[in-house]
Amino acid sequence: MKVLVVGANGQIGHQVVEKLKDKGHDPVAMVRKEEQTEKFKEKGIETVLGNLQEDFSHAFEGVDTVVFAAGSGGDTGADMTIIIDQEGAIESMENAKDAGVRHFIIVSSMGADTPKEYDDIKHYLYAKHRADEHLKASGLDYTIIRPGMLENESGTGKVSLSEENQEFGNVQREDVASVIVQAVDAGKAENKVYTLLEGDTPVEDLFK
């Protein structure tokens, strides 16, 4: 399956690309800069240049599934959060529809369903909320994954994934990437919204 990963240079996106390759898929790593392509090309992974602040519709040609893992990062202002996390995601959805993409997976955040309840990250959660709602109304088959606090230890391979809200907690970025890759092949993951935390369920047992 040909899977476009938007935000492939990010911490989650990079791991998604590599895990997709390991599972026999044909990932396409979308990055902003030419110098970011080399680490993927060395591993035989296809790349495409695309900037979320410009026209990047060409990246979606011939793609079966899209994973949107891009984010403005914690060091940017609210303006870039809106531009990347909200508008970049929404434009990706529209590009996917125009290209006939079947399945769209997005990395959201716990709290995106109730952004008014938060103060210091309200703008971030509103951006995620708007993107999630647009995806649900888009007509695409969607999977929305809302992880808790992201950490950078090695993945455990076990998580707590639920269609219900869970009490806020942590999850490793590597485990988020593993869940995304598991969702790529899982029809039961389509048109669902999940919260994701560290837990006891092996990733390979999800979506059965």
LUMGUDO-441504 format. One record per atom (N, C-alpha, C): x, y, z; residue number from 1; atom name. Coordinates in steps of 0.05 Angstrom, whole numbers, always signed. Example, Ala and Ser with C-alpha at 12.3 -4.5 7.8 and 13.67 -1.06 7.14 Angstrom:
BEGIN
R; +264; -114; +156; 1; N
R; +246; -90; +156; 1; CA
R; +264; -66; +156; 1; C
R; +257; -45; +142; 2; N
R; +273; -21; +143; 2; CA
R; +258; +1; +157; 2; C
***
This chain:
BEGIN
R; +17; -24; +0; 1; N
R; +0; +0; +0; 1; CA
R; +18; +25; +0; 1; C
R; +10; +45; -16; 2; N
R; +25; +69; -17; 2; CA
R; +14; +89; +4; 2; C
R; +31; +97; +22; 3; N
R; +22; +113; +45; 3; CA
R; +39; +139; +46; 3; C
R; +25; +161; +43; 4; N
R; +39; +187; +45; 4; CA
R; +39; +196; +74; 4; C
R; +63; +202; +85; 5; N
R; +66; +211; +112; 5; CA
R; +73; +241; +111; 5; C
R; +53; +257; +119; 6; N
R; +57; +287; +120; 6; CA
R; +70; +293; +147; 6; C
R; +93; +306; +147; 7; N
R; +107; +311; +172; 7; CA
R; +127; +289; +177; 7; C
R; +138; +277; +156; 8; N
R; +156; +254; +159; 8; CA
R; +182; +261; +173; 8; C
R; +189; +286; +174; 9; N
R; +214; +293; +187; 9; CA
R; +211; +297; +218; 9; C
R; +186; +296; +227; 10; N
R; +180; +298; +255; 10; CA
R; +186; +273; +271; 10; C
R; +184; +275; +297; 11; N
R; +192; +252; +314; 11; CA
R; +174; +228; +311; 11; C
R; +148; +233; +308; 12; N
R; +130; +210; +303; 12; CA
R; +130; +202; +274; 12; C
R; +129; +222; +256; 13; N
R; +127; +216; +228; 13; CA
R; +151; +200; +217; 13; C
R; +175; +206; +227; 14; N
R; +199; +192; +218; 14; CA
R; +197; +162; +225; 14; C
R; +186; +157; +250; 15; N
R; +184; +129; +258; 15; CA
R; +161; +115; +243; 15; C
R; +140; +129; +237; 16; N
R; +118; +118; +221; 16; CA
R; +129; +108; +194; 16; C
R; +145; +125; +181; 17; N
R; +156; +118; +154; 17; CA
R; +172; +93; +156; 17; C
R; +190; +91; +176; 18; N
R; +207; +68; +178; 18; CA
R; +192; +43; +184; 18; C
R; +172; +45; +202; 19; N
R; +156; +22; +209; 19; CA
R; +138; +13; +186; 19; C
R; +128; +31; +170; 20; N
R; +113; +23; +146; 20; CA
R; +131; +8; +127; 20; C
R; +155; +18; +123; 21; N
R; +174; +4; +105; 21; CA
R; +180; -24; +115; 21; C
R; +183; -27; +141; 22; N
R; +189; -53; +153; 22; CA
R; +166; -73; +149; 22; C
R; +142; -62; +148; 23; N
R; +118; -80; +144; 23; CA
R; +111; -85; +115; 23; C
R; +128; -75; +97; 24; N
R; +124; -82; +69; 24; CA
R; +107; -62; +54; 24; C
R; +100; -39; +66; 25; N
R; +86; -18; +52; 25; CA
R; +105; -1; +35; 25; C
R; +94; +17; +20; 26; N
R; +109; +36; +4; 26; CA
R; +105; +64; +15; 26; C
R; +119; +71; +36; 27; N
R; +115; +98; +47; 27; CA
R; +127; +119; +29; 27; C
R; +114; +143; +30; 28; N
R; +125; +166; +16; 28; CA
R; +129; +187; +38; 28; C
R; +153; +195; +42; 29; N
R; +160; +215; +63; 29; CA
R; +158; +243; +52; 29; C
R; +138; +258; +61; 30; N
R; +136; +286; +53; 30; CA
R; +152; +304; +72; 30; C
R; +171; +318; +61; 31; N
R; +188; +336; +77; 31; CA
R; +190; +363; +63; 31; C
R; +198; +383; +78; 32; N
R; +199; +411; +68; 32; CA
R; +224; +417; +53; 32; C
R; +247; +405; +60; 33; N
R; +272; +414; +50; 33; CA
R; +287; +390; +36; 33; C
R; +302; +397; +16; 34; N
R; +317; +376; +1; 34; CA
R; +336; +361; +19; 34; C
R; +349; +376; +38; 35; N
R; +369; +362; +55; 35; CA
R; +356; +342; +74; 35; C
R; +330; +344; +78; 36; N
R; +316; +325; +95; 36; CA
R; +310; +299; +81; 36; C
R; +314; +297; +55; 37; N
R; +307; +273; +40; 37; CA
R; +329; +251; +42; 37; C
R; +353; +259; +48; 38; N
R; +375; +240; +46; 38; CA
R; +372; +216; +65; 38; C
R; +364; +221; +90; 39; N
R; +362; +199; +109; 39; CA
R; +341; +179; +101; 39; C
R; +321; +187; +85; 40; N
R; +301; +168; +75; 40; CA
R; +311; +154; +50; 40; C
R; +323; +169; +32; 41; N
R; +333; +157; +8; 41; CA
R; +354; +135; +13; 41; C
R; +370; +139; +34; 42; N
R; +391; +119; +42; 42; CA
R; +378; +93; +49; 42; C
R; +353; +93; +57; 43; N
R; +339; +68; +65; 43; CA
R; +320; +59; +44; 43; C
R; +322; +71; +20; 44; N
R; +305; +63; -2; 44; CA
R; +276; +72; +0; 44; C
R; +272; +94; +15; 45; N
R; +245; +105; +20; 45; CA
R; +240; +128; +1; 45; C
R; +218; +128; -13; 46; N
R; +210; +149; -31; 46; CA
R; +205; +175; -16; 46; C
R; +213; +197; -27; 47; N
R; +208; +223; -14; 47; CA
R; +194; +242; -34; 47; C
R; +181; +262; -23; 48; N
R; +169; +283; -39; 48; CA
R; +171; +309; -24; 48; C
R; +178; +331; -38; 49; N
R; +180; +357; -25; 49; CA
R; +152; +370; -24; 49; C
R; +145; +380; -1; 50; N
R; +119; +393; +2; 50; CA
R; +120; +412; +26; 50; C
R; +110; +436; +22; 51; N
R; +109; +456; +43; 51; CA
R; +80; +462; +49; 51; C
R; +72; +459; +74; 52; N
R; +44; +463; +82; 52; CA
R; +35; +492; +79; 52; C
R; +54; +510; +75; 53; N
R; +47; +538; +71; 53; CA
R; +45; +545; +42; 53; C
R; +49; +525; +24; 54; N
R; +48; +530; -4; 54; CA
R; +30; +508; -16; 54; C
R; +29; +506; -43; 55; N
R; +13; +485; -56; 55; CA
R; +29; +459; -54; 55; C
R; +17; +439; -41; 56; N
R; +31; +413; -39; 56; CA
R; +13; +390; -49; 56; C
R; -6; +397; -66; 57; N
R; -26; +377; -76; 57; CA
R; -12; +355; -92; 57; C
R; +11; +361; -105; 58; N
R; +24; +341; -121; 58; CA
R; +32; +316; -105; 58; C
R; +36; +319; -79; 59; N
R; +46; +297; -62; 59; CA
R; +26; +274; -60; 59; C
R; +1; +279; -66; 60; N
R; -21; +259; -61; 60; CA
R; -26; +241; -85; 60; C
R; -13; +245; -107; 61; N
R; -18; +229; -131; 61; CA
R; -12; +200; -126; 61; C
R; -31; +182; -132; 62; N
R; -27; +154; -130; 62; CA
R; -26; +142; -102; 62; C
R; -34; +158; -83; 63; N
R; -32; +150; -55; 63; CA
R; -58; +135; -46; 63; C
R; -55; +114; -30; 64; N
R; -78; +99; -19; 64; CA
R; -87; +110; +8; 64; C
R; -67; +117; +25; 65; N
R; -73; +125; +52; 65; CA
R; -55; +149; +59; 65; C
R; -65; +168; +75; 66; N
R; -50; +190; +84; 66; CA
R; -48; +189; +115; 66; C
R; -24; +193; +125; 67; N
R; -19; +197; +154; 67; CA
R; -10; +226; +158; 67; C
R; -26; +241; +173; 68; N
R; -19; +269; +178; 68; CA
R; -7; +270; +206; 68; C
R; +20; +273; +207; 69; N
R; +34; +273; +233; 69; CA
R; +50; +299; +236; 69; C
R; +43; +319; +220; 70; N
R; +57; +345; +221; 70; CA
R; +47; +361; +245; 70; C
R; +65; +378; +255; 71; N
R; +58; +396; +277; 71; CA
R; +77; +419; +278; 71; C
R; +68; +442; +287; 72; N
R; +85; +466; +288; 72; CA
R; +106; +465; +309; 72; C
R; +102; +448; +330; 73; N
R; +121; +446; +351; 73; CA
R; +116; +465; +374; 73; C
R; +127; +459; +397; 74; N
R; +121; +475; +421; 74; CA
R; +135; +502; +422; 74; C
R; +154; +507; +404; 75; N
R; +169; +532; +405; 75; CA
R; +158; +554; +387; 75; C
R; +137; +548; +373; 76; N
R; +126; +568; +355; 76; CA
R; +102; +581; +368; 76; C
R; +93; +603; +356; 77; N
R; +70; +617; +366; 77; CA
R; +44; +605; +357; 77; C
R; +22; +617; +367; 78; N
R; -5; +608; +360; 78; CA
R; -10; +610; +330; 78; C
R; +2; +630; +317; 79; N
R; -3; +633; +289; 79; CA
R; +7; +609; +273; 79; C
R; +30; +598; +279; 80; N
R; +40; +575; +265; 80; CA
R; +24; +550; +272; 80; C
R; +14; +548; +296; 81; N
R; -3; +526; +304; 81; CA
R; -28; +525; +286; 81; C
R; -40; +548; +282; 82; N
R; -63; +550; +264; 82; CA
R; -56; +543; +236; 82; C
R; -33; +553; +226; 83; N
R; -25; +549; +198; 83; CA
R; -19; +519; +193; 83; C
R; -4; +506; +212; 84; N
R; +5; +479; +207; 84; CA
R; -15; +458; +217; 84; C
R; -21; +459; +243; 85; N
R; -38; +439; +256; 85; CA
R; -67; +440; +247; 85; C
R; -76; +463; +241; 86; N
R; -104; +466; +232; 86; CA
R; -107; +467; +202; 86; C
R; -97; +489; +191; 87; N
R; -101; +494; +162; 87; CA
R; -85; +474; +145; 87; C
R; -61; +467; +154; 88; N
R; -46; +448; +139; 88; CA
R; -59; +420; +138; 88; C
R; -71; +413; +161; 89; N
R; -86; +388; +162; 89; CA
R; -111; +389; +144; 89; C
R; -126; +411; +146; 90; N
R; -150; +413; +130; 90; CA
R; -144; +412; +100; 90; C
R; -123; +427; +92; 91; N
R; -116; +426; +63; 91; CA
R; -106; +398; +55; 91; C
R; -93; +384; +73; 92; N
R; -85; +356; +67; 92; CA
R; -110; +339; +62; 92; C
R; -130; +343; +78; 93; N
R; -155; +328; +74; 93; CA
R; -167; +334; +47; 93; C
R; -168; +359; +39; 94; N
R; -180; +366; +14; 94; CA
R; -163; +355; -9; 94; C
R; -137; +357; -7; 95; N
R; -119; +345; -27; 95; CA
R; -124; +315; -29; 95; C
R; -127; +302; -6; 96; N
R; -132; +273; -6; 96; CA
R; -158; +266; -21; 96; C
R; -179; +281; -15; 97; N
R; -204; +276; -29; 97; CA
R; -201; +280; -59; 97; C
R; -188; +301; -67; 98; N
R; -185; +307; -96; 98; CA
R; -169; +285; -110; 98; C
R; -151; +272; -95; 99; N
R; -133; +251; -106; 99; CA
R; -146; +223; -104; 99; C
R; -169; +221; -92; 100; N
R; -182; +195; -89; 100; CA
R; -170; +177; -68; 100; C
R; -158; +189; -48; 101; N
R; -147; +174; -25; 101; CA
R; -169; +161; -10; 101; C
R; -165; +137; +0; 102; N
R; -186; +122; +14; 102; CA
R; -187; +128; +44; 102; C
R; -164; +129; +57; 103; N
R; -163; +129; +86; 103; CA
R; -144; +151; +95; 103; C
R; -152; +166; +115; 104; N
R; -137; +189; +126; 104; CA
R; -134; +185; +156; 104; C
R; -109; +183; +165; 105; N
R; -103; +180; +194; 105; CA
R; -90; +205; +204; 105; C
R; -100; +216; +226; 106; N
R; -88; +241; +236; 106; CA
R; -80; +237; +266; 106; C
R; -57; +249; +272; 107; N
R; -48; +250; +300; 107; CA
R; -60; +275; +313; 107; C
R; -78; +272; +331; 108; N
R; -91; +294; +344; 108; CA
R; -79; +296; +373; 108; C
R; -96; +302; +392; 109; N
R; -87; +304; +420; 109; CA
R; -110; +299; +439; 109; C
R; -105; +286; +461; 110; N
R; -125; +285; +482; 110; CA
R; -132; +314; +490; 110; C
R; -157; +318; +495; 111; N
R; -166; +345; +501; 111; CA
R; -177; +360; +477; 111; C
R; -173; +349; +453; 112; N
R; -182; +363; +429; 112; CA
R; -213; +364; +427; 112; C
R; -226; +346; +442; 113; N
R; -255; +346; +441; 113; CA
R; -267; +368; +459; 113; C
R; -251; +378; +479; 114; N
R; -261; +398; +498; 114; CA
R; -240; +420; +502; 114; C
R; -233; +435; +481; 115; N
R; -211; +454; +483; 115; CA
R; -217; +477; +502; 115; C
R; -243; +483; +507; 116; N
R; -250; +505; +526; 116; CA
R; -241; +499; +554; 116; C
R; -236; +474; +561; 117; N
R; -230; +467; +588; 117; CA
R; -200; +472; +595; 117; C
R; -184; +480; +575; 118; N
R; -156; +484; +579; 118; CA
R; -148; +513; +575; 118; C
R; -127; +522; +588; 119; N
R; -118; +550; +586; 119; CA
R; -92; +553; +570; 119; C
R; -70; +543; +580; 120; N
R; -44; +548; +568; 120; CA
R; -41; +536; +540; 120; C
R; -56; +515; +533; 121; N
R; -53; +503; +507; 121; CA
R; -80; +505; +492; 121; C
R; -97; +524; +499; 122; N
R; -123; +526; +486; 122; CA
R; -121; +529; +456; 122; C
R; -103; +546; +446; 123; N
R; -100; +550; +417; 123; CA
R; -93; +524; +403; 123; C
R; -75; +509; +415; 124; N
R; -66; +483; +404; 124; CA
R; -89; +464; +402; 124; C
R; -105; +462; +424; 125; N
R; -127; +442; +424; 125; CA
R; -150; +451; +406; 125; C
R; -154; +478; +403; 126; N
R; -174; +487; +384; 126; CA
R; -166; +480; +355; 126; C
R; -140; +483; +349; 127; N
R; -130; +476; +322; 127; CA
R; -135; +446; +317; 127; C
R; -128; +430; +337; 128; N
R; -132; +401; +334; 128; CA
R; -162; +395; +331; 128; C
R; -179; +408; +347; 129; N
R; -208; +404; +347; 129; CA
R; -219; +411; +319; 129; C
R; -211; +434; +308; 130; N
R; -221; +442; +282; 130; CA
R; -213; +422; +260; 130; C
R; -188; +413; +261; 131; N
R; -179; +393; +242; 131; CA
R; -194; +367; +244; 131; C
R; -198; +358; +269; 132; N
R; -213; +333; +273; 132; CA
R; -241; +334; +263; 132; C
R; -255; +356; +269; 133; N
R; -283; +360; +260; 133; CA
R; -285; +361; +230; 133; C
R; -266; +374; +218; 134; N
R; -266; +376; +188; 134; CA
R; -262; +348; +176; 134; C
R; -245; +332; +188; 135; N
R; -240; +305; +178; 135; CA
R; -265; +288; +181; 135; C
R; -278; +290; +204; 136; N
R; -302; +274; +208; 136; CA
R; -324; +280; +188; 136; C
R; -325; +305; +178; 137; N
R; -345; +314; +160; 137; CA
R; -336; +313; +130; 137; C
R; -312; +303; +126; 138; N
R; -299; +305; +99; 138; CA
R; -310; +284; +79; 138; C
R; -320; +262; +89; 139; N
R; -328; +240; +71; 139; CA
R; -305; +220; +68; 139; C
R; -281; +226; +78; 140; N
R; -259; +207; +78; 140; CA
R; -263; +186; +99; 140; C
R; -254; +162; +95; 141; N
R; -252; +143; +117; 141; CA
R; -229; +153; +135; 141; C
R; -235; +156; +161; 142; N
R; -216; +169; +178; 142; CA
R; -210; +153; +203; 142; C
R; -186; +157; +213; 143; N
R; -178; +148; +240; 143; CA
R; -165; +171; +254; 143; C
R; -176; +179; +276; 144; N
R; -166; +201; +292; 144; CA
R; -154; +190; +318; 144; C
R; -128; +194; +321; 145; N
R; -114; +183; +344; 145; CA
R; -106; +207; +362; 145; C
R; -115; +206; +387; 146; N
R; -110; +228; +406; 146; CA
R; -93; +217; +429; 146; C
R; -66; +220; +426; 147; N
R; -48; +211; +447; 147; CA
R; -48; +230; +471; 147; C
R; -38; +219; +493; 148; N
R; -34; +236; +517; 148; CA
R; -7; +250; +514; 148; C
R; +6; +255; +537; 149; N
R; +32; +269; +537; 149; CA
R; +53; +252; +524; 149; C
R; +65; +263; +503; 150; N
R; +84; +248; +487; 150; CA
R; +112; +247; +500; 150; C
R; +124; +223; +501; 151; N
R; +150; +220; +512; 151; CA
R; +169; +206; +492; 151; C
R; +194; +207; +498; 152; N
R; +214; +197; +478; 152; CA
R; +230; +173; +487; 152; C
R; +220; +158; +507; 153; N
R; +233; +133; +514; 153; CA
R; +227; +112; +492; 153; C
R; +241; +89; +493; 154; N
R; +235; +68; +474; 154; CA
R; +206; +58; +478; 154; C
R; +193; +51; +456; 155; N
R; +166; +41; +458; 155; CA
R; +165; +15; +473; 155; C
R; +142; +10; +486; 156; N
R; +138; -15; +500; 156; CA
R; +124; -36; +483; 156; C
R; +111; -27; +462; 157; N
R; +95; -45; +445; 157; CA
R; +68; -51; +457; 157; C
R; +62; -38; +480; 158; N
R; +36; -42; +493; 158; CA
R; +23; -15; +500; 158; C
R; -3; -13; +495; 159; N
R; -16; +13; +498; 159; CA
R; -45; +9; +509; 159; C
R; -57; +31; +516; 160; N
R; -86; +32; +522; 160; CA
R; -99; +49; +501; 160; C
R; -114; +36; +483; 161; N
R; -128; +50; +461; 161; CA
R; -158; +47; +465; 161; C
R; -172; +69; +466; 162; N
R; -201; +68; +473; 162; CA
R; -216; +89; +456; 162; C
R; -241; +81; +449; 163; N
R; -259; +100; +437; 163; CA
R; -272; +118; +457; 163; C
R; -267; +113; +483; 164; N
R; -277; +130; +505; 164; CA
R; -254; +148; +514; 164; C
R; -262; +170; +527; 165; N
R; -241; +187; +539; 165; CA
R; -228; +172; +562; 165; C
R; -202; +176; +565; 166; N
R; -187; +164; +587; 166; CA
R; -175; +186; +604; 166; C
R; -170; +179; +629; 167; N
R; -157; +199; +646; 167; CA
R; -129; +204; +635; 167; C
R; -122; +230; +634; 168; N
R; -97; +239; +621; 168; CA
R; -73; +224; +631; 168; C
R; -55; +217; +613; 169; N
R; -31; +203; +620; 169; CA
R; -10; +206; +598; 169; C
R; +9; +188; +598; 170; N
R; +32; +190; +579; 170; CA
R; +32; +167; +559; 170; C
R; +47; +171; +538; 171; N
R; +51; +150; +518; 171; CA
R; +77; +157; +503; 171; C
R; +92; +136; +495; 172; N
R; +116; +140; +480; 172; CA
R; +111; +145; +451; 172; C
R; +126; +163; +439; 173; N
R; +122; +169; +411; 173; CA
R; +126; +145; +393; 173; C
R; +144; +127; +400; 174; N
R; +148; +103; +384; 174; CA
R; +123; +86; +385; 174; C
R; +109; +84; +407; 175; N
R; +84; +69; +409; 175; CA
R; +62; +82; +393; 175; C
R; +61; +108; +392; 176; N
R; +42; +122; +375; 176; CA
R; +46; +115; +346; 176; C
R; +72; +115; +338; 177; N
R; +78; +108; +310; 177; CA
R; +70; +79; +304; 177; C
R; +74; +61; +323; 178; N
R; +66; +33; +319; 178; CA
R; +36; +30; +316; 178; C
R; +21; +45; +332; 179; N
R; -8; +44; +330; 179; CA
R; -18; +54; +303; 179; C
R; -6; +76; +294; 180; N
R; -13; +87; +268; 180; CA
R; -9; +66; +246; 180; C
R; +14; +53; +246; 181; N
R; +20; +33; +226; 181; CA
R; +1; +10; +227; 181; C
R; -6; +2; +251; 182; N
R; -26; -19; +255; 182; CA
R; -53; -11; +243; 182; C
R; -60; +15; +246; 183; N
R; -86; +25; +236; 183; CA
R; -87; +26; +206; 183; C
R; -64; +28; +193; 184; N
R; -63; +30; +163; 184; CA
R; -77; +6; +150; 184; C
R; -73; -18; +161; 185; N
R; -84; -42; +150; 185; CA
R; -111; -50; +161; 185; C
R; -121; -35; +181; 186; N
R; -144; -45; +197; 186; CA
R; -170; -31; +188; 186; C
R; -187; -46; +175; 187; N
R; -213; -34; +168; 187; CA
R; -229; -26; +192; 187; C
R; -226; -40; +214; 188; N
R; -241; -34; +238; 188; CA
R; -232; -8; +251; 188; C
R; -210; +4; +242; 189; N
R; -200; +29; +253; 189; CA
R; -213; +53; +238; 189; C
R; -227; +47; +217; 190; N
R; -238; +69; +201; 190; CA
R; -263; +82; +213; 190; C
R; -264; +108; +210; 191; N
R; -286; +125; +221; 191; CA
R; -289; +122; +251; 191; C
R; -265; +122; +264; 192; N
R; -264; +120; +293; 192; CA
R; -246; +142; +304; 192; C
R; -251; +150; +329; 193; N
R; -235; +168; +344; 193; CA
R; -225; +154; +369; 193; C
R; -199; +153; +373; 194; N
R; -187; +139; +396; 194; CA
R; -170; +157; +413; 194; C
R; -171; +152; +439; 195; N
R; -150; +163; +457; 195; CA
R; -129; +141; +461; 195; C
R; -105; +150; +465; 196; N
R; -82; +132; +465; 196; CA
R; -63; +138; +488; 196; C
R; -58; +118; +505; 197; N
R; -40; +121; +528; 197; CA
R; -23; +96; +530; 197; C
R; -3; +97; +547; 198; N
R; +12; +73; +553; 198; CA
R; -7; +53; +567; 198; C
R; -3; +28; +564; 199; N
R; -22; +8; +575; 199; CA
R; -11; -20; +573; 199; C
R; -30; -39; +571; 200; N
R; -23; -67; +573; 200; CA
R; -30; -83; +548; 200; C
R; -43; -71; +528; 201; N
R; -52; -86; +505; 201; CA
R; -30; -85; +483; 201; C
R; -20; -108; +474; 202; N
R; -1; -108; +452; 202; CA
R; -11; -94; +427; 202; C
R; +5; -78; +415; 203; N
R; -4; -63; +391; 203; CA
R; -14; -82; +369; 203; C
R; -2; -105; +366; 204; N
R; -10; -124; +346; 204; CA
R; -38; -135; +350; 204; C
R; -48; -132; +374; 205; N
R; -75; -142; +381; 205; CA
R; -97; -121; +377; 205; C
R; -89; -97; +369; 206; N
R; -109; -76; +365; 206; CA
R; -125; -79; +340; 206; C
R; -149; -68; +339; 207; N
R; -166; -67; +316; 207; CA
R; -175; -94; +306; 207; C
R; -177; -113; +324; 208; N
R; -186; -140; +315; 208; CA
R; -215; -144; +322; 208; C
***
